[in-house]
Amino acid sequence: MSETHTGAGTGFLTVDDLRVHFPTPDGVVKATDGLSFTLERGKTLGIVGESGSGKSVSSSAILGLHRWGNALVSGRIVLDGTDLLTLSDEEMRRLRGKEVSMIFQDPLSAMHPYFTVGSQIAEAYLVHNKVTKRAARARAIEMLDRVGIPQPDRRVDDYPHQFSGGMRQRAMIAMGLINNPGLLIADEPTTALDVTVQAQILDLLQDLQHEFDSAIIIITHDLGVVAEMADDVLVMYAGRAVEYGRCKEILTHPEMPYTWGLLSSVPDVAGDTESRLVPIPGNPPSLLNPPSGCPFHPRCTHRDKVPGDLCRTARPELLPGSRGQGHLKACHLTNPDEVFRKEVLVEINPELAEER
């Protein structure tokens, strides 16, 4: 593998050169193309990027959800010493929901409308434990209570449509954690929830993480969620990692122009109410026919700062940035921190630019 591995040493979860490609009549869609990272127990990795950047496809590969389609999956996904890509379908079924669980983006569509919330949570427990239905129901009530559902012994018999959006998300968290998994993947867990409920869900995830010592991957486009939850941040673009580092480092000293664009397009509730958001120009590239060189160069306003035609002809590898400290970036700019401070930060937050 040519690129630097994101993370140090061997973690509880190690993803190494993961590729998820989908053959189509028009060619191969490279949804994930050489992704690598590590994650320790008790830590949270935030994966951010625009829609179509490969975030959810990568997490689905960890769960083995591409086994029944036409996807071509290669690389290594090692969870607690076991390479998940070498397991049989039956072995993966025994692992899924017990060692690794997922909170899906839309709990209303993820939960079956014809079965009660409690029966669906209990089923996740029955599949992986030799217990009676009575014991599984008691465990479901216990988990509903733990995630903050009022009157859990009564609400356990309600159907998904009888729960509010925030309560359905809590029920999904209860289902995901009922077997005390070592790894929990949360795919946009606060989408379509109001800000108060969002904060409650994030607090709940953090509390349960401390209780179960779970590793969490949180997939989102919301940098506010990342700032609240993540220890490390992985920025994805066109199916690849373009920046990686500690959360604070990424948010305060980003070195990849795409990350600058994500930060510039987020409103600052404490800032100038007259200020305008600065969107990233253009659209995400086609994963069927990505641009040559750096996949972000057609949208990058800083490509002319790189000598020659490097951005258009050579794809940058994920290598240590100018600040070190485990900060990696895939960009040809030689002085990204200076460019960010003098040009980008002035537009995002002039007061902070002056302080730096």
C-alpha positions as CSV (number, residue, x, y, z in Angstrom):
1,M,0.0,0.0,0.0
2,S,1.5,3.3,-1.1
3,E,-0.3,5.6,1.3
4,T,0.5,6.3,4.9
5,H,-1.8,4.4,7.3
6,T,-4.2,6.7,9.3
7,G,-3.6,5.9,13.0
8,A,-0.7,4.4,14.9
9,G,-0.1,0.7,15.5
10,T,-2.8,-1.9,15.4
11,G,-6.2,-0.8,16.8
12,F,-9.3,-2.7,17.9
13,L,-10.5,-2.0,14.3
14,T,-8.0,-1.8,11.5
15,V,-9.2,-1.0,7.9
16,D,-6.4,-1.5,5.4
17,D,-6.6,-0.5,1.7
18,L,-10.4,-1.1,1.6
19,R,-11.9,-1.0,-1.9
20,V,-15.6,-1.4,-2.7
21,H,-16.2,-1.3,-6.4
22,F,-19.5,-1.8,-8.2
23,P,-19.4,-3.0,-11.8
24,T,-22.1,-1.4,-14.0
25,P,-22.8,-1.5,-17.8
26,D,-21.0,1.9,-18.0
27,G,-17.9,0.9,-16.1
28,V,-16.8,0.4,-12.5
29,V,-18.0,2.7,-9.8
30,K,-15.2,3.1,-7.2
31,A,-17.3,4.0,-4.2
32,T,-14.4,3.3,-1.8
33,D,-10.9,3.3,-3.3
34,G,-8.1,2.4,-0.9
35,L,-9.3,3.5,2.5
36,S,-7.2,2.8,5.6
37,F,-7.6,3.7,9.3
38,T,-7.4,2.3,12.8
39,L,-9.7,2.8,15.8
40,E,-9.1,1.9,19.5
41,R,-11.7,0.7,22.0
42,G,-13.4,3.6,23.8
43,K,-12.5,6.1,21.0
44,T,-14.7,7.8,18.4
45,L,-13.8,8.3,14.8
46,G,-15.7,10.9,12.8
47,I,-16.0,10.3,9.1
48,V,-17.1,13.4,7.2
49,G,-17.6,14.4,3.6
50,E,-20.3,15.3,1.1
51,S,-23.0,12.9,0.0
52,G,-21.4,10.4,-2.4
53,S,-18.0,10.5,-0.9
54,G,-18.0,6.9,0.2
55,K,-18.8,7.2,3.9
56,S,-21.8,4.9,4.2
57,V,-20.4,2.4,1.7
58,S,-17.3,1.9,3.8
59,S,-19.3,1.4,7.0
60,S,-21.6,-1.1,5.2
61,A,-18.5,-3.0,4.1
62,I,-17.4,-3.4,7.8
63,L,-20.8,-4.9,8.5
64,G,-20.5,-7.2,5.4
65,L,-23.7,-5.8,3.8
66,H,-22.2,-5.9,0.3
67,R,-21.9,-9.7,0.3
68,W,-25.2,-10.3,-1.6
69,G,-24.9,-7.8,-4.4
70,N,-22.4,-7.4,-7.2
71,A,-19.9,-5.4,-5.2
72,L,-16.2,-6.2,-5.5
73,V,-14.7,-5.8,-2.0
74,S,-11.0,-6.2,-1.3
75,G,-8.4,-5.1,1.4
76,R,-8.6,-6.0,5.1
77,I,-11.1,-5.2,7.8
78,V,-9.6,-6.6,11.1
79,L,-11.9,-6.4,14.1
80,D,-10.3,-7.5,17.4
81,G,-7.8,-9.8,15.5
82,T,-10.3,-11.3,13.0
83,D,-10.3,-10.3,9.3
84,L,-14.0,-9.9,8.5
85,L,-13.5,-10.3,4.8
86,T,-12.3,-13.8,5.3
87,L,-15.4,-15.0,7.2
88,S,-18.2,-17.0,5.7
89,D,-21.7,-15.6,5.5
90,E,-22.8,-17.6,8.5
91,E,-19.8,-16.5,10.6
92,M,-20.5,-12.9,9.6
93,R,-24.2,-13.2,10.6
94,R,-23.1,-14.4,14.1
95,L,-20.8,-11.4,14.4
96,R,-23.2,-8.8,13.1
97,G,-25.3,-7.3,15.8
98,K,-23.1,-8.9,18.5
99,E,-19.6,-7.7,18.0
100,V,-20.4,-4.9,15.6
101,S,-23.7,-3.0,15.3
102,M,-25.1,-0.1,13.3
103,I,-27.5,2.8,13.9
104,F,-29.0,3.6,10.6
105,Q,-29.7,7.0,9.3
106,D,-33.5,6.7,9.2
107,P,-34.9,4.7,12.1
108,L,-38.4,4.8,10.7
109,S,-37.4,2.9,7.6
110,A,-34.8,0.8,9.4
111,M,-37.5,-0.6,11.8
112,H,-40.2,-2.9,10.6
113,P,-43.6,-1.1,10.8
114,Y,-45.6,-4.4,11.5
115,F,-43.7,-5.4,14.7
116,T,-43.5,-3.6,18.0
117,V,-40.4,-1.8,19.0
118,G,-39.8,-4.1,21.9
119,S,-40.1,-7.3,19.8
120,Q,-37.5,-5.9,17.3
121,I,-35.1,-5.0,20.1
122,A,-35.7,-8.4,21.8
123,E,-35.1,-10.3,18.5
124,A,-31.6,-8.7,18.3
125,Y,-30.9,-10.2,21.7
126,L,-32.5,-13.6,21.1
127,V,-30.5,-14.2,17.9
128,H,-27.2,-14.0,19.8
129,N,-28.1,-15.4,23.2
130,K,-29.7,-18.6,24.4
131,V,-32.4,-17.0,26.5
132,T,-36.2,-17.2,26.7
133,K,-38.5,-14.7,25.1
134,R,-39.5,-13.5,28.5
135,A,-35.8,-12.8,29.4
136,A,-35.3,-11.1,26.0
137,R,-38.3,-8.8,26.6
138,A,-37.0,-7.9,30.0
139,R,-33.7,-7.0,28.4
140,A,-35.4,-4.9,25.8
141,I,-37.3,-3.0,28.6
142,E,-34.0,-2.5,30.4
143,M,-32.3,-1.1,27.3
144,L,-35.3,1.2,26.5
145,D,-35.0,2.5,30.1
146,R,-31.3,3.0,29.7
147,V,-31.6,5.1,26.6
148,G,-34.2,7.4,28.2
149,I,-37.5,6.1,26.9
150,P,-40.2,7.0,29.5
151,Q,-42.4,4.2,30.9
152,P,-40.4,1.6,29.0
153,D,-42.5,-1.3,30.3
154,R,-45.5,0.2,28.5
155,R,-43.8,1.7,25.5
156,V,-42.1,-1.6,24.7
157,D,-45.4,-2.7,23.1
158,D,-45.7,0.4,20.9
159,Y,-45.1,0.3,17.1
160,P,-42.4,2.5,15.5
161,H,-44.9,5.0,14.2
162,Q,-46.1,5.7,17.7
163,F,-42.6,6.9,18.7
164,S,-41.3,10.4,17.9
165,G,-38.2,10.8,15.8
166,G,-36.0,11.2,18.7
167,M,-37.5,8.2,20.5
168,R,-37.1,6.0,17.4
169,Q,-33.4,7.0,17.3
170,R,-33.1,6.1,21.0
171,A,-34.8,2.8,20.3
172,M,-32.3,2.1,17.4
173,I,-29.4,2.9,19.9
174,A,-31.0,0.4,22.3
175,M,-31.1,-2.2,19.6
176,G,-27.5,-1.5,18.5
177,L,-26.1,-1.8,22.1
178,I,-28.3,-4.6,23.5
179,N,-25.5,-7.1,23.0
180,N,-22.7,-4.8,24.2
181,P,-20.9,-4.7,20.9
182,G,-17.2,-3.7,20.7
183,L,-17.9,-1.5,17.7
184,L,-20.9,0.7,17.0
185,I,-21.3,2.5,13.7
186,A,-23.7,5.5,13.7
187,D,-24.7,6.7,10.2
188,E,-26.0,10.3,10.4
189,P,-27.6,9.6,13.9
190,T,-28.9,13.1,14.3
191,T,-30.4,13.7,10.8
192,A,-33.9,15.3,10.8
193,L,-33.8,15.8,14.6
194,D,-34.2,19.2,16.2
195,V,-31.1,20.6,17.9
196,T,-32.2,19.9,21.4
197,V,-32.9,16.2,20.6
198,Q,-29.6,16.1,18.7
199,A,-27.7,17.1,21.8
200,Q,-29.5,14.5,23.9
201,I,-28.7,11.8,21.4
202,L,-25.0,12.7,21.3
203,D,-24.8,12.9,25.1
204,L,-26.5,9.5,25.2
205,L,-24.0,7.9,22.8
206,Q,-21.1,9.3,24.8
207,D,-22.5,8.1,28.1
208,L,-23.2,4.6,26.7
209,Q,-19.7,4.5,25.2
210,H,-18.1,5.1,28.6
211,E,-20.3,2.4,30.1
212,F,-19.6,-0.3,27.4
213,D,-16.1,0.9,26.3
214,S,-17.3,0.7,22.7
215,A,-15.4,2.0,19.7
216,I,-17.7,4.3,17.7
217,I,-17.6,5.4,14.1
218,I,-19.9,8.3,13.5
219,I,-20.6,9.2,9.9
220,T,-21.9,12.7,9.3
221,H,-21.6,15.8,7.2
222,D,-22.2,17.9,10.3
223,L,-18.9,19.3,11.7
224,G,-20.7,20.4,14.8
225,V,-21.4,16.7,15.6
226,V,-17.8,15.9,14.9
227,A,-16.6,18.6,17.3
228,E,-18.9,17.3,20.0
229,M,-18.2,13.5,19.6
230,A,-15.0,12.6,17.7
231,D,-11.5,12.0,19.0
232,D,-10.1,11.6,15.4
233,V,-11.5,12.8,12.1
234,L,-11.3,11.2,8.7
235,V,-12.3,13.5,5.7
236,M,-13.4,11.6,2.7
237,Y,-13.7,12.7,-0.9
238,A,-14.3,10.7,-4.1
239,G,-14.0,7.4,-2.1
240,R,-10.7,8.2,-0.6
241,A,-9.3,9.7,2.6
242,V,-8.0,13.3,1.9
243,E,-7.2,14.3,5.5
244,Y,-6.9,12.7,8.9
245,G,-5.9,13.8,12.4
246,R,-7.0,14.6,15.9
247,C,-10.4,16.4,15.9
248,K,-9.1,19.7,17.4
249,E,-6.2,19.7,14.9
250,I,-8.5,19.2,11.9
251,L,-10.9,21.8,13.0
252,T,-8.3,24.5,13.8
253,H,-5.4,23.7,11.4
254,P,-6.9,21.9,8.4
255,E,-4.4,21.4,5.6
256,M,-6.6,20.2,2.7
257,P,-8.6,22.7,0.7
258,Y,-11.6,20.4,0.6
259,T,-11.7,20.5,4.4
260,W,-11.5,24.3,4.3
261,G,-14.5,24.2,2.1
262,L,-16.5,22.1,4.6
263,L,-15.6,24.5,7.4
264,S,-16.4,27.6,5.3
265,S,-19.9,26.3,4.5
266,V,-20.9,25.8,8.1
267,P,-22.8,28.7,9.8
268,D,-21.2,30.1,12.9
269,V,-24.1,30.8,15.4
270,A,-21.8,33.0,17.5
271,G,-20.5,35.0,14.5
272,D,-21.7,37.9,12.4
273,T,-25.3,37.4,11.5
274,E,-24.7,39.4,8.3
275,S,-21.9,37.1,7.1
276,R,-22.6,34.8,4.2
277,L,-21.7,31.1,3.9
278,V,-19.0,30.2,1.5
279,P,-20.1,27.1,-0.5
280,I,-17.7,24.8,-2.2
281,P,-17.9,25.5,-5.9
282,G,-19.0,22.8,-8.4
283,N,-20.2,19.3,-7.7
284,P,-18.7,16.1,-6.3
285,P,-17.0,14.1,-9.1
286,S,-18.4,11.0,-10.8
287,L,-17.1,7.9,-9.1
288,L,-17.5,6.2,-12.5
289,N,-15.0,8.5,-14.2
290,P,-13.2,10.6,-11.6
291,P,-10.9,13.5,-12.6
292,S,-7.2,12.8,-13.2
293,G,-4.7,13.9,-10.7
294,C,-6.2,15.2,-7.4
295,P,-9.9,14.4,-7.6
296,F,-10.7,17.8,-6.0
297,H,-8.7,19.9,-8.4
298,P,-11.7,20.9,-10.7
299,R,-13.3,22.6,-7.6
300,C,-10.2,23.8,-5.8
301,T,-9.5,27.5,-5.9
302,H,-5.9,27.0,-4.7
303,R,-4.7,24.7,-7.4
304,D,-2.8,27.5,-9.2
305,K,-0.5,27.8,-6.1
306,V,1.0,24.4,-7.0
307,P,3.9,24.6,-9.4
308,G,3.4,23.1,-12.9
309,D,0.3,21.0,-13.6
310,L,0.8,18.7,-10.7
311,C,-2.8,18.9,-9.4
312,R,-4.2,17.9,-12.7
313,T,-1.7,15.1,-13.5
314,A,-0.6,13.5,-10.2
315,R,-2.9,12.1,-7.5
316,P,-1.5,13.2,-4.1
317,E,-0.9,10.5,-1.5
318,L,-2.0,10.7,2.1
319,L,1.2,11.8,3.8
320,P,2.2,13.7,7.0
321,G,1.2,17.3,6.9
322,S,3.4,20.3,7.9
323,R,2.4,20.2,11.5
324,G,3.1,16.5,12.2
325,Q,1.3,15.1,15.3
326,G,-0.3,12.3,13.2
327,H,-1.9,14.8,10.9
328,L,-2.1,13.5,7.3
329,K,-3.3,15.2,4.2
330,A,-3.6,14.4,0.5
331,C,-2.6,17.7,-1.1
332,H,0.2,19.1,-3.2
333,L,0.2,22.5,-1.4
334,T,3.6,22.9,0.4
335,N,2.4,25.6,2.8
336,P,-1.2,24.8,3.5
337,D,-1.3,26.2,7.1
338,E,0.0,29.6,5.8
339,V,-2.6,29.7,3.0
340,F,-5.4,28.7,5.4
341,R,-4.4,31.4,7.9
342,K,-3.9,34.3,5.4
343,E,-6.7,33.6,2.9
344,V,-9.3,31.1,4.1
345,L,-9.5,31.9,7.8
346,V,-9.9,35.6,7.0
347,E,-13.1,34.8,5.2
348,I,-14.4,32.4,7.8
349,N,-13.5,34.2,11.0
350,P,-11.5,37.5,10.6
351,E,-11.1,37.9,14.4
352,L,-9.5,34.5,14.8
353,A,-7.3,35.1,11.7
354,E,-5.9,38.3,13.4
355,E,-5.2,36.4,16.7
356,R,-3.2,33.8,14.8
